């Protein structure tokens, strides 16, 4: 059971309800947004992540030994002493384990500002981190508060509970920028929208929704089937198993169960034996001659979403002529659709209500208009 604590006084926003747009930039291959904390406000660069729940920022007391930084990015640490509205709670510590790193720290609370809207936000002030290559000050977790750092509320749930969201939904367009070895921080035009969605601008056709599973922790829906069609090797691979699909912007690629990874690769231009022994796929092999379709959602209400091979290319596997393999494997029956999949769609997460007791969560995807598709910048 979590401890309860009253965290400061409420902050009145200048708007009763709003649609808030956060620009998505690409910094050393990482997709980041900017959120200001404190009074006066200090802007922080944060990796947005639908696979975790906590807003955390490196604390000013964290030493280079405890919070090493080899990213080449000058981090802006959170300094509670520099904020008239900041509070820290050393008696409420916590930690977060990620697939790629670990952080620990203490509970903090301060004014958050996005565009012209301000509100009280709880977060973690980090005093130990292994994210040494992260070119950001911290994370902006967007999943459920139920799995967040002790006594914190995830960022968008907090916006909804302050009645600042015009609608109980957020929309995501990751942008058209693709990182390369030659240009790891390309110009990007992505937008993370809180309190609404912008499918009319970005989507080609309607958003197709599927219901999300409860209890809500991450954005997860039942897996119904995987199809890979390849006109070159005449493959029409189809497979299904009992599992779920998780939408996770913090993952770069697509994770599939270890039991199926070999046969999945057999339908692509490569073999798993080659990939697992260090073969580097040529980016020129990522073509429209093959495609990957995922069928998601509850039985009877499922939807199918398709990408072509060319849409899964991630340049930069040592050099820009070679691309990273599109599939990784893990010891789970679930599939993770990471950024390489999600970047090809406009994504809408609809909570159905701002009241956690009345959530009716669903997630929807729509293909992007051609002018908004990701592409390598020349």
N, C-alpha and C positions, 0 to 999 in steps of 0.2 A: 504493500500500500504506500502510496506517495504521501509525503508530508504536505501540509497546506500552509501557505504563508500569504499574507497580504502584501502585494508589491506596489507600493507608492500610490499616488493619486491618479485619477483619470486625466487624460489630456484631451481637450476639446479640439476637434478638427475644424478646419475652416470650411469644410464641406460636409453636409449630412450624409450624402451617398455619392459615390464617384466611380468612374471607370479610370483606372490608373495604368498607364503604360510605362513599362521599364524597358529601356533600350538594352538589347543583348549585343555585347561586344565579344570578339574573340581575341584572347590574350595568350600567346604561346600555346596554342591548340585548345585552350580551355574556354568554354562559353560562360560569360559572366554578366552580372547586372550590378547596379549601383544603388545602395540604400544608405541614407544618412542616419546617424545615431547621435544623440546628445543635444545639449543646448549650450552654446550655439551648435548647429548641426555639423557633423564631420562625415564626409562621404566615405563609404567603405565599398570595396570591390568584393563581390561574393559570387561563388560558384552556385548557380541555381540547380537544385537536385530534387526530382520527384521521387527518388528512391529513399530519401531520409527526411527527417521532420524538424531538425533543430536549426535555428539561426545561431551560428557561433562566429565569434571574432577573436583573433589573437589578442590577448591582454597586454597592456604596456609593461607589465611586470614580468612577462615571459622572456627569459634570457635566450641568447642565441644557441646555447647548449640545449635548452628544453624545447625551443621552437626554431630549429634550424631553417634557414631560407637559402636555397641554392637555385631559386627560380629565375633570378635576374630581375625580379619585380620588387620595388620598394614597398613593402607592406605598411599600411596605416593601422597601427594597433589601437584598440579601444582604451582610452584613458579616462577612468571614472572621475579623477580629480579635475579634469578639464571641463566637465559638464555640470551645469547647475541642477540638472534633473536626474543625474545618474545615481544608481545605488548598486552595490555589490554585496553578496551574502556568502562570506567564506564558510559559514556553517552548513551550506547546502552545496556540496560538491557533486560531481558526476563525471561520467566518461562515455565515449561513443566509439564503438568498433565499426570500421568500414572495411570493405574488401581491400581497399588500397591504403588504409592508414588508420591512425588512432589519435584521439584527442581526449584531454581531460581538463577540467577547470571548475569554475564556480558559477552559481546563478547570478545573473545581473538583470537590471531593469533600467530602461531609459526611454526617452522620446525617439520614435522612429519617424522619419519624414520621407515620403515619396511624392514627387512633384510638389503640390502645394497642400498635401494632406499629412497631418501629424497625429500620432496616437502613441499610447504607452505600449511597449513591447518588452516581453521577457526574452532573454537569450542566454547563451553560455559565454562567459569570458574565459578564454582558454589559456592555461598556464603550462600545458605540455602538448606537443603535437609532433607527429611523424610525417606530416605533409610537407616535406622539405622542398619538393618541386612545384608546389601549388603557387601559381602567379596571382594570388588573391589574398584578401585578408581573412577569409573564412568561407562558410557555406550558408546558403539560404535554402533550408529544407522545406519541402512543400507537401510532404505526406502527413499522416495523422498525428495529432498531438499525443495520442495514446502511447506512442513509442518514442516521444521526444525526451530530451534532457529533463531531469527532474524539475517540476514546477514551471515549465515553460509551455507556451502555446505556440503551435506552428504559425508562421507568418500570415498566411492567407486565412486560416481559421480565426486568427485574432482580428484581422480586418473585418471579417463577417460579423464576429461577435461584438465589435464596436459599431455595427450598423453603418459601416463606411462603404460597403460594396453595393453598387447599384443592382447587381444580380449575383446570386450565389454561385458564381462560376469563374474560371479563369481560362484564358486562351493562350496558345503558344505557337508562334512562328519563329523557328530557330534562326532563320536568316539564310542568305544566299552565299555567305562566305564559307570557303573550305580551306583549312590550314594545309600548308605544304612545307617541305624542308626549306624551300626558297623563300616562303612567306608564311611563317607560323602565326602571324597576327594580322590576317587580312581584314580589309574593311568589311563590316557586316551590318545588315539592316534588320536584324531580328527584333521581335517585340514580345515581351511577356506581359499580358494584359490581365489585371485583377479587377473583378467586378463586372466583367463583360467579356465579349469575344469579338474577333474581327474577321470572321470567315467570309463576310461579304467582300472584303478587300483581297484576301489571300487565297481563298479556296476555289478550286475548279469543281463545281457541283456541290451537292449537299453533304453536310456532315453526317456520317453514319455512326449511330451510337450503339453501345452495348452496356448493359448494367455491370457495375462493379460489385465485387463480393463483400459481404459483411461478416464479422465486424471489420470496420474500416481500419486498416493499418497502412497499406500501400495501395497503389492503383493496380488492382489485380482482377482478372476476369477469366472464366474457364477457357481452356484451350480445346478447340474442336478439330483442328487438322492443319497439316503442313503440306503444301504442294510445291514442287520445283519442276518447271518445264524447261527443257533444253533442246532447242531445235538442231544444234550441232551434233550432239551425241544421241539424239532421238530419245531422250529420257523423259518420262512422265512419272516422277516420283511422288507418291502419296502416302502419308503416314499419319496416324493419330495415336494418342495415348492419354491416360488420365493425368491431367496436370493443369496448371494455370499459366497465364501470360501476364507479366508484370511490365508496365511502362516505366522506364527508369532513364531519365536524361543524364544521370551521372555515370552510366555505363556507355562505353564508346561503341561496342559492337553488339552482336546478337549472341546470347548464351543459350545453348541447347543441352539436353541431357547427354551425358557421356555415352549412354547406351545407344544413342542414335547418330552420333556425330559422324561416324565412318560412312554410314549409308547416305547421310545428307550430303556429305562432300562428294560422293560418287556421282551425284546428279549435277554437279558444278563442273567447271573446266579443270578442276584439280582433284587430287585424292587426299584423303586424310593422312595417309602414310607419308606423302611428300610434305604436306604442311607441318606435320608433327616432327619432321626431321630438319626443319628450318628452311624449306623451300619458300621463296618470296614470289608471290603472284605478280605477274606483270599487270599494270593498270589497264593495258590494252585488252586483257582477257575479261574485263568487266564490261560486258556488252549487253545490248538489248536482245541478244539471241537466247538468253535464259532469264527466267523470272522466279520469284519466290512469293508465294501467297500464304497468308495466315488466316485461318478462320477462328474467330473469337466469339465469346459470349455464351449465354445460357442456351441450352438446347431449345430449338424452336424460335429463338430470337437472335441467332448468330449472324455475324457479318464477315465478309471476306475482304481482305485488303492485300493489294499486290504491289510489288516493286520489281523493276527490272535489274539485271546485274549491274548495268551502268550506274544505277542509283545507289549502289552499295560500295562504291569505290572510295577508299580512304588513302590518299597518296601519303608517301613519307616513310615507307618501310626501308629505312637506310637512305634511299634517294627517292625522287619523285617519279621515276619510271616504274617503281614497284609499290604495290598497295598492300595494306594489311588484310589478312584473311577475314572474311565477313563473319565467320562463326567461331566462337569459342565454346568450350564445354565446361560443365560443372556437375557436381554430384547432387543433382536434384532432377525431379521430373518436370519442373517448371521451365518456361522460356522467359528470358529477359529480352525485351526489345529496347535496345539502347539508342544512342543519338544517331547512329548511321541509318537506322530505320525511321525514327521519328522525324528526322530533318526533312523527309520527303512529304510530310503531311502537315496540314493545319490541325492542331490538337485542341479539343475543348474538354475540360473537366467540369462537369455540372454537379453540384452538391444537392440540388433540388430544394434546399432550404438553408438559411443561415443559422438555424437552430440545430445543434448536434443531435438532439433527440429526434429530429424529423429529417435527417439526411436521407436522400434517395439518390445515391451516387451513380453516375454513368460517365463513360468516357467516349468521345467521338473523334473520328479521323476523317479528313477529306483531302484528296490529292491537291497539290498546289497548282495554281496557275503557272504556266510555263515561265513567265517572267520572274517568278519568285523561287524557282527551283535552285538548289545549291549548285555552284559551279566554281571551278578553279579560275582564279583571276589571272589574266595574262599580264 
